[in-house]
């Protein structure tokens, strides 16, 4: 799968949105995580699958009304704390 072309398509859907540059940066980070493997790849793959299921207008609406910088960036996520008994 050519993730670069796919993530570029998603970035184009966010043109004329306030957070366009942040969204594009997050997509680059997501692509890096996808190449790494492990939990980061799984998270990046989830975003990839979600955006692939959406039309460009839906992605644009998401970025315009719901997205906030860092939402997609797996490197900004804090590790989940494991509860110990």
C-alpha positions as CSV (number, residue, x, y, z in Angstrom):
1,X,0.0,0.0,0.0
2,X,1.3,3.4,-0.9
3,X,0.6,5.3,2.2
4,X,2.2,8.5,1.0
5,X,-0.2,8.9,-1.8
6,X,-3.1,8.0,0.4
7,X,-2.2,10.5,3.2
8,X,-1.6,13.2,0.5
9,X,-5.2,12.6,-0.7
10,X,-6.5,13.2,2.8
11,X,-4.4,16.3,3.2
12,X,-5.8,17.8,0.0
13,X,-9.3,17.2,1.4
14,X,-8.5,19.6,4.2
15,X,-7.6,22.6,2.0
16,X,-9.1,25.9,3.2
17,X,-9.4,24.7,6.7
18,X,-8.1,26.6,9.7
19,X,-6.0,23.6,10.9
20,X,-4.9,22.5,7.4
21,X,-1.1,22.7,8.2
22,X,-1.5,20.9,11.6
23,X,-3.6,18.2,10.0
24,X,-1.0,17.7,7.3
25,X,1.7,17.5,9.9
26,X,-0.2,14.9,11.9
27,X,-0.7,12.9,8.7
28,X,3.1,12.9,8.1
29,X,3.6,11.7,11.7
30,X,0.9,9.1,11.2
31,X,2.7,7.9,8.1
32,X,6.0,7.6,10.0
33,X,4.2,5.6,12.7
34,X,2.7,3.4,10.1
35,X,6.2,2.5,8.9
36,X,7.5,1.8,12.4
37,X,5.2,-1.0,13.4
38,X,3.8,-2.0,16.8
39,X,1.1,0.0,18.6
40,X,1.9,3.1,16.6
41,X,1.4,1.3,13.4
42,X,-2.0,0.0,14.6
43,X,-3.1,3.5,15.5
44,X,-2.0,4.9,12.2
45,X,-3.7,2.1,10.4
46,X,-6.9,2.8,12.2
47,X,-6.8,6.5,11.0
48,X,-5.9,5.3,7.5
49,X,-8.9,2.9,7.4
50,X,-11.3,5.6,8.8
51,X,-10.2,8.2,6.3
52,X,-10.3,5.7,3.4
53,X,-14.0,5.1,4.2
54,X,-14.8,8.8,4.0
55,X,-15.4,11.0,1.0
56,X,-13.3,14.2,0.6
57,X,-16.2,16.4,1.8
58,X,-16.5,14.3,5.0
59,X,-12.7,14.6,5.7
60,X,-13.0,18.4,5.1
61,X,-15.9,18.6,7.5
62,X,-14.0,16.7,10.1
63,X,-10.9,18.9,9.9
64,X,-13.0,22.1,9.8
65,X,-15.3,21.3,12.8
66,X,-13.9,18.5,15.0
67,X,-10.1,18.1,14.4
68,X,-7.7,19.7,16.8
69,X,-3.9,19.7,16.3
70,X,-2.3,16.5,17.5
71,X,-5.4,14.4,17.4
72,X,-3.9,12.0,14.8
73,X,-0.2,12.1,15.9
74,X,0.7,8.8,17.6
75,X,3.9,10.4,19.0
76,X,2.0,12.9,21.1
77,X,-0.1,10.3,22.8
78,X,0.6,9.6,26.4
79,X,1.2,6.0,27.2
80,X,-1.7,4.4,29.0
81,X,-1.2,3.7,32.6
82,X,-1.6,0.1,33.6
83,X,-3.7,-0.4,36.7
84,X,-2.1,-2.7,39.2
85,X,-4.1,-4.4,41.9
